[in-house]
Amino acid sequence: SFGGFCTGEFISSKGLVLTNHHCGYGQIQKQSSMEHNYLKDGFWANSMAEELKNPGLFVEQLVYMEDVTNEVLSSLDKKEAVQNLIAAKKDADPALLYEVVPFFEGNQYYLLATKKYNDVRLVGAPPSSIGKYGADTDNWVFPRHTGDFSLFRVYDEAGAPFSPAQHLKVNVAPRTPGEFTMVFGYPGRTQEYLTAVEMDQLVNVENARRVEIRDVLLSIMDAEMRADAAIQLKYASKYARIANGWKKWIGQIEGVAFTKGVDRKRKLEAEFTARIAADANLWDKYGSLLNDIAVVSTQMSEGTYKRNEFIETVYYGMEWFNLANRLGRMEGEAMNAAILSFDKDFSYEVSAKTTAAMLEMAATELPEIAELTGDAASFNTVIHNELKTLTTAAQRGDVFELDSLAPKMAAFTAGAFGIYRANSPSAELASKASELKSTYMKALIEVFPERNFYPNANSTLRVTYGKLEGVSPRDAVSYGTTTYLDGAMAKYKPGDYEFDMPSKLIELYDNKDYGDYAENGKLPVCNIASNHTTGGNSGSPVLNARGELIGLNFDRIWEGTMSDVNFDANICRNIMVDSRYVLFIIDKFAGQRWLIDEMELIK
């Protein structure tokens, strides 16, 4: 796991880690300044001595896992059983980290043992005009021409390059459509076993509102970023993070509709009902289950909708709120450090506009927020004046309490969380919903013994297999398996925020100087395959049948983002950077042959 939010893989015996550019984006941004803009210009260490440290960044590697289902489920107190299992493991080997994780909605449990490495240094990253080529226009879509990769190195506790037990060899041979592919990684969360009622509520009600809110937020940020280069640098990572979910939800809504996902669930439930009706034992256990889930889902829906409203408009939509929340749990130097770090990537002008818009939207679903702020314009002014006061105090190194220097901010933060708690579904109702999900999962496995079920993603190591293959996701639309640099050049728009291109890359293209990385005179850039991936699989290695690295997973096609709740192998495709394009950028574009020599290439 790379940083706990992405996947990375070792590609050399000296701890060299390959992951996505967007996974390393936050670190690249932190290392950047107006004088050294590594987001814009890229960064390449010419030796290990030039690699940049990244405090707080870590790599965590799975060492082993054990099935502890019997130990947990046979206990009268599951929580205590888990604690005892972990305590015993810590006593036996304190060098590792341990956790017990539920699978199949709590019907199975595994204990995971991992090793964490805290010295992870930036080795190289292409400029955003390669690593983020196509930016938001091309996000979640194909054909794609993004060199979405970055390089880091793990160092051990002695400060020496870490030597992994195994590392991946990198394949540079020609690819064949239909070729087997396998993806390892840490997918975050999927919900493949929702009922029809739950899917409809999530996709067509909750996510539709999220899209509406982020539409407004992103339009404000985009206008400000395009007008000011300094704001663009400060908000690039924030914008990308917000836009990622926004665009995924749009694709999910459309994908579920196109594949008739809700109807598919209804058909499954009809068959489920017919089977249990034919078996008295099954009927006794599960006869009311679907109705019970529908009732609880309906009871949960209003609270969940309002909870999401708070999260989108207040918690994420007003960036200062998140700071205030953190400051309320800090004191002394920690507060000053948090304020100064926040201020580094903050614009009062942008924040004032987004705050005004988010307060207006929140008031429609959470009128208590409007009551808490009073006059919205006056509230907005006071909050940003208090922010300036906090920043000045932090710069001087003052010691203070939040409510003394920013009383309006402190009061609003406390009051807003009160509104959040009051409107969220009760713990009792949430527990009931979780219990029903667990029962439904158990029932599906029991009622359909001929089917293979896989557990939902939960940020643990998974493998998914498929093949390199194109797709025709809708009428008159067809995607091949591979894109080439020729296609990237066709999109090139000089000076454009999304489709500009470095002059060196243009020169290499004009001269067809592709080194050893071309196929039939053309340079491959990206591929698609039928692997089931999701968030967290960013940076995952894509392997061939021999376990050699052929690509770096970084996205899914627009039509397949509904795979989190409705995977369809006929339509869903993951997008990867071809390993040959990664090597070409490192070698021919960046001139970092020493990194190529560190890897094992398979031709």
Sequence and secondary structure as in RCSB ss.txt:
>XXXX:A:sequence
SFGGFCTGEFISSKGLVLTNHHCGYGQIQKQSSMEHNYLKDGFWANSMAEELKNPGLFVEQLVYMEDVTNEVLSS
LDKKEAVQNLIAAKKDADPALLYEVVPFFEGNQYYLLATKKYNDVRLVGAPPSSIGKYGADTDNWVFPRHTGDFS
LFRVYDEAGAPFSPAQHLKVNVAPRTPGEFTMVFGYPGRTQEYLTAVEMDQLVNVENARRVEIRDVLLSIMDAEM
RADAAIQLKYASKYARIANGWKKWIGQIEGVAFTKGVDRKRKLEAEFTARIAADANLWDKYGSLLNDIAVVSTQM
SEGTYKRNEFIETVYYGMEWFNLANRLGRMEGEAMNAAILSFDKDFSYEVSAKTTAAMLEMAATELPEIAELTGD
AASFNTVIHNELKTLTTAAQRGDVFELDSLAPKMAAFTAGAFGIYRANSPSAELASKASELKSTYMKALIEVFPE
RNFYPNANSTLRVTYGKLEGVSPRDAVSYGTTTYLDGAMAKYKPGDYEFDMPSKLIELYDNKDYGDYAENGKLPV
CNIASNHTTGGNSGSPVLNARGELIGLNFDRIWEGTMSDVNFDANICRNIMVDSRYVLFIIDKFAGQRWLIDEME
LIK
>XXXX:A:secstr
 BTTTB  EE STT EEEE HHHHHHHHHHH  SSS HHHH EE SSGGG EE TT  EEEEEEEEE HHHHHTS
S HHHHHHHHHHHHHHH TTSEEEEEEEGGGTEEEEEEEEEE EEEEEEE  HHHHTTTHHHHTT SS      E
EEEEE TTSSB   S    EE S   TT EEEEEE      TT  HHHHHIIIIIIHHHHHHHHHHHHHHHHHHH
HH HHHHHHHHHHHHHHHHHHHHHHHHHHHHHHTTHHHHHHHHHHHHHHHHHT HHHHHHHTTHHHHHHHHHHHH
HHHHHHHHHHIIIIITTSHHHHHHHHHTT  THHHHHHHHHHHHT  HHHHHHHHHHHHHHHHHH HHHHHHHSS
HHHHHHHHHHHHHHHHHHHHHT    HHHH HHHHHHHHHHHHHHHHHS  HHHHHHHHHHHHHHHHHHHHH TT
S       SS EEEEEEB  EEEETTEEE SEEEHHHHHHH  TT TTT   HHHHHHHHTT  TT  BTTB EE
EEEE     TT TT EEE TTS EEEEEEEE GGGTTHHHH  TTT  EEEEEHHHHHHIIIIIT  HHHHHHS 
EE 
